[in-house]
């Protein structure tokens, strides 16, 4: 499978964006170093830190946007939203119709749930993972 020429540029831009936002590789290693230094300083192990898994996905059939002006017909689209019920640093992803820039409300499926405002948002998957 041939990789389009622009993928490398997109990848570099994504890494820079993640670094600037505090979620890139540099920031991750800085946090790990800080935790190791804390453990050494206090002669302890931070066993209470439970790791999770973050997933970044690039897709040709799904678009995530910050505002409805970015909407394009024919694509599966999710709108990033946050409100008083959204924890800091998180967003909800609300589904948008593929044929019009209209947000979807009051529809529940295997992947969608209703939030407190009746918006059809993606499930918070980590709550559904059996450990």
C-alpha positions as CSV (number, residue, x, y, z in Angstrom):
1,X,0.0,0.0,0.0
2,X,1.4,3.4,-1.0
3,X,1.4,6.1,1.6
4,X,0.4,9.5,0.1
5,X,3.1,12.2,0.1
6,X,1.3,14.5,2.5
7,X,1.1,11.9,5.3
8,X,4.6,12.7,6.5
9,X,3.8,16.5,6.7
10,X,0.5,15.7,8.5
11,X,2.4,13.5,11.0
12,X,5.0,16.1,11.7
13,X,2.3,18.8,12.2
14,X,0.4,16.5,14.5
15,X,3.4,15.8,16.7
16,X,4.2,19.5,17.0
17,X,0.6,20.2,17.9
18,X,0.6,17.4,20.5
19,X,3.9,18.8,21.9
20,X,2.5,22.3,22.2
21,X,-0.7,21.0,23.9
22,X,1.3,19.1,26.5
23,X,0.4,15.6,25.2
24,X,3.4,15.0,22.9
25,X,6.3,12.6,23.4
26,X,8.6,15.3,24.9
27,X,5.9,16.2,27.5
28,X,5.3,12.6,28.3
29,X,9.0,11.9,29.0
30,X,9.2,15.0,31.1
31,X,6.3,13.8,33.2
32,X,7.9,10.3,33.5
33,X,11.2,12.0,34.6
34,X,9.3,14.0,37.2
35,X,7.7,10.9,38.6
36,X,11.0,9.0,38.8
37,X,12.6,12.0,40.5
38,X,9.7,12.1,43.0
39,X,10.1,8.4,43.7
40,X,13.9,8.8,44.3
41,X,13.4,11.9,46.5
42,X,10.8,10.3,48.7
43,X,12.2,6.8,48.5
44,X,8.8,5.4,47.4
45,X,7.1,3.8,44.5
46,X,4.0,5.5,43.0
47,X,1.9,2.3,42.7
48,X,-1.3,4.3,42.9
49,X,-0.8,5.7,39.4
50,X,-3.0,3.6,37.1
51,X,-1.9,3.8,33.5
52,X,-4.5,4.1,30.7
53,X,-4.3,3.8,27.0
54,X,-4.8,6.8,24.7
55,X,-5.6,6.1,21.1
56,X,-4.9,8.5,18.2
57,X,-6.5,7.4,14.9
58,X,-6.2,8.9,11.4
59,X,-9.1,8.1,9.2
60,X,-10.2,8.9,5.6
61,X,-13.9,8.2,6.5
62,X,-14.3,10.1,9.8
63,X,-13.7,13.8,10.6
64,X,-13.5,15.4,14.0
65,X,-14.1,19.2,13.9
66,X,-14.1,22.1,16.4
67,X,-16.9,24.0,14.8
68,X,-19.7,23.4,12.3
69,X,-18.2,25.7,9.7
70,X,-15.6,22.9,9.0
71,X,-18.4,20.4,8.0
72,X,-18.2,18.7,4.6
73,X,-20.9,16.6,3.0
74,X,-20.6,12.8,2.8
75,X,-18.2,12.3,5.7
76,X,-19.0,10.8,9.1
77,X,-18.4,13.8,11.3
78,X,-18.1,14.4,15.0
79,X,-18.1,17.8,16.7
80,X,-15.9,18.4,19.8
81,X,-18.0,19.9,22.6
82,X,-17.5,20.7,26.2
83,X,-19.7,22.1,28.9
84,X,-20.1,22.2,32.7
85,X,-20.4,18.4,32.8
86,X,-17.2,17.8,30.8
87,X,-14.1,17.2,33.0
88,X,-11.1,19.6,32.3
89,X,-8.9,18.4,29.5
90,X,-11.7,16.3,27.9
91,X,-14.3,16.8,25.2
92,X,-17.4,15.0,24.1
93,X,-17.8,14.0,20.5
94,X,-21.3,14.7,19.1
95,X,-22.4,13.1,15.9
96,X,-23.4,15.3,12.9
97,X,-25.6,14.3,10.0
98,X,-23.6,13.3,6.8
99,X,-25.9,15.2,4.5
100,X,-26.3,18.5,6.4
101,X,-24.4,20.4,9.1
102,X,-27.0,19.5,11.8
103,X,-26.2,18.0,15.2
104,X,-27.8,14.7,16.1
105,X,-30.0,14.6,19.3
106,X,-31.9,11.9,21.1
107,X,-30.4,8.9,19.2
108,X,-28.8,6.0,21.1
109,X,-26.9,3.2,19.5
110,X,-24.1,0.7,20.4
111,X,-21.6,3.6,20.0
112,X,-23.8,6.6,20.9
113,X,-25.3,7.6,24.2
114,X,-27.3,10.7,25.3
115,X,-25.6,13.3,27.5
116,X,-27.5,15.5,30.1
117,X,-28.6,17.8,27.2
118,X,-30.0,15.0,25.0
119,X,-27.0,15.2,22.6
120,X,-26.0,12.0,20.8
121,X,-22.3,11.7,21.9
122,X,-19.8,8.8,21.6
123,X,-19.6,6.5,24.6
124,X,-16.8,7.0,27.0
125,X,-15.2,3.6,26.1
126,X,-12.8,3.2,29.0
127,X,-15.9,2.7,31.3
128,X,-17.0,-0.2,29.2
129,X,-13.6,-2.1,29.2
130,X,-13.6,-5.1,31.4
131,X,-10.3,-5.5,33.4
